[in-house]
């Protein structure tokens, strides 16, 4: 079956520092979505990446899809307390769709 | 636009009891998903419907879990009998059309505690 690893599992940063989470797959992906889940909340869609090497930006968030379509990253510049939550990658391969294990981000004011 | 509705929001039952969850997707969304999210883990897909047909139920423990979407709109997920390890948040999501590339909109979830 598909193996998806998301690292790190936890990350604590000072407000204003940058943050990056990585999603790595053992198989080539069709596309990858990213979701954010606030504590006690439900996943909310952030972005979808489809093309090899694709880079998309949303304000302070930068999403990348690897050239081989086996990995992806989410980078947040100058974190704010509103960025707190768990970030999940959700890759698709063939006819299967998974959520990664998530990276829990804590931002210290 | 109204979001995905779920009820109840919380449920506490004893093991071996039965429980049912209800979901009403966003109006016009053909695809409906049920996920199980155990504390500290990512959501795990249990079943996916397109209209009233099942697209994928490969990870649904069919000996105790069942789900239906009879009229292709709202859906119920049932656990009978419940086990301690079923304690989790059960999330319902919907998307406009079928396809892995579709954005999924999640409901608030039902938090189940099995004692």
Interface residues (C-beta under 8 A of the other chain):
Chain A: X30 X31 X33 X41 X42 X43 X44 X45 X48 X50 X88 X92 X95 X96 X97 X98 X99 X100 X101 X102
Chain B: X35 X41 X42 X43 X44 X45 X56 X91 X93 X100 X101 X103 X104 X105 X106 X107 X108 X109
